[in-house]
Amino acid sequence: MKKQITFLLFLAIIYLSQQQQNFLGSNKPINGYCQQDFYLNSNQDCEQCPNFTTNYSTNQQISDCNICISRQYYLEKLSSPNSSAICKICPNNSQLRSQEGKFKIQTQDVGKCETCIEGYYIITGSYTGQGAFCQKCPNNTYNNLIQSEMLYSCNLCADGFYNSQKLKDQNPICQLCPNNSQLEFMIFIQSAFNPSDCKQCLQGYFNAEKDHSKPLNCQKCPQGTTTQFGYSGCICSLTQYQTQAQFTSYKDCLPCPKGSTRDSYKFMSGGESQCSLCLNGYYLIKPHIDPVDQNTPGKGAICQICPNNSYSLQPGTSISPSSCSMCLLDYYMQKAADKTNSAQCQACPNNTGTLEPVSFPGDENQCSVCAAGYYLSKSYQYGKLAQCIQCPIGSTTNSGINTVCYCYDSWASWSHTTNSCQCMPAGAAKTQNDCQAPQNQQNSQMSFSQILGISFLIVMILF
C-alpha cells in the first residue's frame, strides 16, 4: 500500500507541474530552463535528450544530458560541452545492478549489465565485454525482484493471472483472472489463490461499477484513451494528444500523426506538436514543429514504419532506417542493419516465435518459443527451433516459453495427464462442456516496450 501511495503521489506531482507549461506546447523553457529529460537547443527551445540520456534536475545545455534514463542502459561515453552522453541498452534483457551514474558519473562496461529486468531470470552471468543473458519466466509466471537471479525467483503470476494453487518449493500454477481483471498492484503470491483476488482492472480497462463493495465491472476505455496500471479513470493514450488542461472525456484526445507519440511521462495539454517522438518500429522523416502563436499551430513529427520487417526500440528522433536494427517480434534476422539500411527479417515458421525483438543476424533457430495459442512439445532450448502444439479447445497461451496452456474458464485447470483443461467440481463450471467456451478476455501478458516503461517508472520511484 505504501508503494501504491508513493506511486500515485509521484504521478500527481508530475501532472500538477506540467500544468505550468505553455498551452502552445511542451517545448518552451520555464525561467530559462527545460524540464527533466530536455535541454535548451540553439533555437532556445527545449529538445529531448538524445541517446537514451537524461538528468535528475532541470537542464540548460546538451551536456547536462549526462546519465542514462534507467538501469536498462549503461553509460558508454561521457557528455562533452557540445554533445550528450551516449547510453546503450543492456543486451539480452539484462540491466545494471544499480544506477551508479546517478551520483557518480563514469563510463561503464557492458559487463555491468549483470542482473535481469523484471519477469526474467539469469541463464548466463556477465563478464567484461558481455552482459548477462536472461530468460523470460515460463508459463505466465513473473517476478518483481530488483535483483532477479534464478528460476525460483519467478514466484509471482503475470498481469491478468492468479496462483491457482500453492505447491511447496515450486513455481506457481497461474490461472487466468476473470473478466479483464488482474491482481492488485504489488500483491504477493502467498495471498492470491482465488479468482476473487483479482480486484483490479487490466490496463486499458476501467471499473464501471461505482459501488466498490460489488464485484468489478471492467469495461474497455473509449478509443484513444487508456489507464495507468488499472486505476479507475481513463486518460489520453500516448498516441493521442490532450487538447484541454483538464481531461474530461475521450473527446479531449486527438490522434498524433501516424507513427508518432508524446513523451511517455509528460501529462499536459496543448497541440499536435506534443507528438514529437517516433514510436517503436518507426524512424523519423520530419521533426515536429513548435507553434508560433495561437494562429500558427505546431505540427507533430512525421515518422516512417521500419522496412523489411525490421524494428526500432525507443527511436525517439532517429532519422535513419539504420535505427531499425532489430526484428519484429516473431521474426528472425537474415541480415544486420548497416549505416544506411535497416535489418532484413523473415517470419518464424510453423507457429514458432521469439521472446523479444531479435538484435543480431542468425537463422530460424532464433525462433525458440511458440506463438500465442501454442505450447512447447519439448523443453525450451535457446538457439534451437521450437516444436509447437496447438492448445486444445477452451485454452490458449500468450507468446513465450509455455509448456502448458491456460484455461479460459477460471474454475478449470490444466491437466498434464490429458493435456487439456479439466473442470473443478467446486467451481462455477458444472460440466466439461462449460469449460470449452472462451470468455471475452483481453490478452494480458506485458509487452517488451511496456516492461521497459514500467521498469523505468519503478526505477524513478526507488532511486
Secondary structure in CASP SS format (residue, H / E / C, confidence):
PFRMAT SS
TARGET T0000
AUTHOR 0000-0000-0000
METHOD secondary structure of the structure
MODEL  1
M C 1.00
K H 1.00
K H 1.00
Q H 1.00
I H 1.00
T H 1.00
F H 1.00
L H 1.00
L H 1.00
F H 1.00
L H 1.00
A H 1.00
I H 1.00
I H 1.00
Y H 1.00
L H 1.00
S H 1.00
Q H 1.00
Q C 1.00
Q C 1.00
Q C 1.00
N C 1.00
F C 1.00
L C 1.00
G C 1.00
S C 1.00
N C 1.00
K C 1.00
P C 1.00
I E 1.00
N C 1.00
G C 1.00
Y E 1.00
C E 1.00
Q C 1.00
Q C 1.00
D C 1.00
F E 1.00
Y E 1.00
L E 1.00
N C 1.00
S C 1.00
N C 1.00
Q C 1.00
D C 1.00
C E 1.00
E E 1.00
Q E 1.00
C C 1.00
P C 1.00
N C 1.00
F C 1.00
T E 1.00
T E 1.00
N C 1.00
Y C 1.00
S C 1.00
T C 1.00
N E 1.00
Q C 1.00
Q C 1.00
I H 1.00
S H 1.00
D H 1.00
C C 1.00
N C 1.00
I E 1.00
C E 1.00
I C 1.00
S C 1.00
R C 1.00
Q C 1.00
Y E 1.00
Y E 1.00
L E 1.00
E E 1.00
K E 1.00
L C 1.00
S C 1.00
S E 1.00
P C 1.00
N C 1.00
S E 1.00
S C 1.00
A C 1.00
I E 1.00
C E 1.00
K E 1.00
I E 1.00
C C 1.00
P C 1.00
N C 1.00
N C 1.00
S E 1.00
Q E 1.00
L C 1.00
R C 1.00
S C 1.00
Q C 1.00
E H 1.00
G H 1.00
K H 1.00
F C 1.00
K C 1.00
I C 1.00
Q C 1.00
T C 1.00
Q C 1.00
D C 1.00
V H 1.00
G H 1.00
K H 1.00
C C 1.00
E C 1.00
T E 1.00
C E 1.00
I C 1.00
E C 1.00
G C 1.00
Y E 1.00
Y E 1.00
I E 1.00
I E 1.00
T E 1.00
G C 1.00
S C 1.00
Y E 1.00
T C 1.00
G C 1.00
Q E 1.00
G C 1.00
A C 1.00
F E 1.00
C E 1.00
Q E 1.00
K E 1.00
C C 1.00
P C 1.00
N C 1.00
N C 1.00
T E 1.00
Y E 1.00
N C 1.00
N C 1.00
L C 1.00
I C 1.00
Q C 1.00
S E 1.00
E C 1.00
M C 1.00
L H 1.00
Y H 1.00
S H 1.00
C C 1.00
N C 1.00
L E 1.00
C E 1.00
A C 1.00
D C 1.00
G C 1.00
F E 1.00
Y E 1.00
N E 1.00
S E 1.00
Q E 1.00
K C 1.00
L C 1.00
K C 1.00
D C 1.00
Q C 1.00
N C 1.00
P C 1.00
I E 1.00
C E 1.00
Q E 1.00
L E 1.00
C C 1.00
P C 1.00
N C 1.00
N C 1.00
S E 1.00
Q E 1.00
L C 1.00
E C 1.00
F C 1.00
M C 1.00
I C 1.00
F C 1.00
I H 1.00
Q H 1.00
S H 1.00
A C 1.00
F C 1.00
N C 1.00
P H 1.00
S H 1.00
D H 1.00
C C 1.00
K C 1.00
Q E 1.00
C E 1.00
L C 1.00
Q C 1.00
G C 1.00
Y E 1.00
F E 1.00
N E 1.00
A C 1.00
E C 1.00
K C 1.00
D C 1.00
H C 1.00
S C 1.00
K C 1.00
P C 1.00
L C 1.00
N C 1.00
C E 1.00
Q E 1.00
K E 1.00
C C 1.00
P C 1.00
Q C 1.00
G C 1.00
T E 1.00
T E 1.00
T C 1.00
Q C 1.00
F C 1.00
G C 1.00
Y C 1.00
S C 1.00
G C 1.00
C C 1.00
I E 1.00
C E 1.00
S C 1.00
L C 1.00
T C 1.00
Q E 1.00
Y E 1.00
Q E 1.00
T C 1.00
Q C 1.00
A C 1.00
Q C 1.00
F C 1.00
T C 1.00
S C 1.00
Y H 1.00
K H 1.00
D H 1.00
C E 1.00
L E 1.00
P E 1.00
C C 1.00
P C 1.00
K C 1.00
G C 1.00
S E 1.00
T E 1.00
R C 1.00
D C 1.00
S C 1.00
Y C 1.00
K C 1.00
F C 1.00
M C 1.00
S E 1.00
G C 1.00
G C 1.00
E H 1.00
S H 1.00
Q H 1.00
C C 1.00
S C 1.00
L E 1.00
C E 1.00
L C 1.00
N C 1.00
G C 1.00
Y E 1.00
Y E 1.00
L E 1.00
I E 1.00
K E 1.00
P C 1.00
H C 1.00
I E 1.00
D C 1.00
P C 1.00
V C 1.00
D E 1.00
Q C 1.00
N C 1.00
T E 1.00
P C 1.00
G C 1.00
K E 1.00
G C 1.00
A C 1.00
I E 1.00
C E 1.00
Q E 1.00
I E 1.00
C C 1.00
P C 1.00
N C 1.00
N C 1.00
S E 1.00
Y E 1.00
S C 1.00
L C 1.00
Q C 1.00
P C 1.00
G E 1.00
T C 1.00
S C 1.00
I C 1.00
S C 1.00
P H 1.00
S H 1.00
S H 1.00
C C 1.00
S C 1.00
M E 1.00
C E 1.00
L C 1.00
L C 1.00
D C 1.00
Y E 1.00
Y E 1.00
M E 1.00
Q E 1.00
K E 1.00
A C 1.00
A C 1.00
D C 1.00
K C 1.00
T C 1.00
N C 1.00
S C 1.00
A C 1.00
Q E 1.00
C E 1.00
Q E 1.00
A E 1.00
C C 1.00
P C 1.00
N C 1.00
N C 1.00
T E 1.00
G E 1.00
T C 1.00
L C 1.00
E C 1.00
P C 1.00
V C 1.00
S C 1.00
F C 1.00
P C 1.00
G C 1.00
D C 1.00
E H 1.00
N H 1.00
Q H 1.00
C C 1.00
S C 1.00
V E 1.00
C E 1.00
A C 1.00
A C 1.00
G C 1.00
Y E 1.00
Y E 1.00
L E 1.00
S C 1.00
K C 1.00
S C 1.00
Y C 1.00
Q C 1.00
Y C 1.00
G C 1.00
K C 1.00
L C 1.00
A C 1.00
Q C 1.00
C E 1.00
I E 1.00
Q E 1.00
C C 1.00
P C 1.00
I C 1.00
G C 1.00
S E 1.00
T E 1.00
T C 1.00
N C 1.00
S C 1.00
G E 1.00
I C 1.00
N C 1.00
T C 1.00
V C 1.00
C C 1.00
Y E 1.00
C E 1.00
Y C 1.00
D C 1.00
S C 1.00
W C 1.00
A E 1.00
S E 1.00
W E 1.00
S E 1.00
H C 1.00
T C 1.00
T C 1.00
N C 1.00
S E 1.00
C E 1.00
Q E 1.00
C E 1.00
M C 1.00
P C 1.00
A C 1.00
G C 1.00
A C 1.00
A C 1.00
K C 1.00
T C 1.00
Q H 1.00
N H 1.00
D H 1.00
C H 1.00
Q H 1.00
A C 1.00
P C 1.00
Q C 1.00
N C 1.00
Q C 1.00
Q C 1.00
N C 1.00
S C 1.00
Q C 1.00
M C 1.00
S C 1.00
F H 1.00
S H 1.00
Q H 1.00
I H 1.00
L H 1.00
G H 1.00
I H 1.00
S H 1.00
F H 1.00
L H 1.00
I H 1.00
V H 1.00
M H 1.00
I H 1.00
L H 1.00
F C 1.00
END
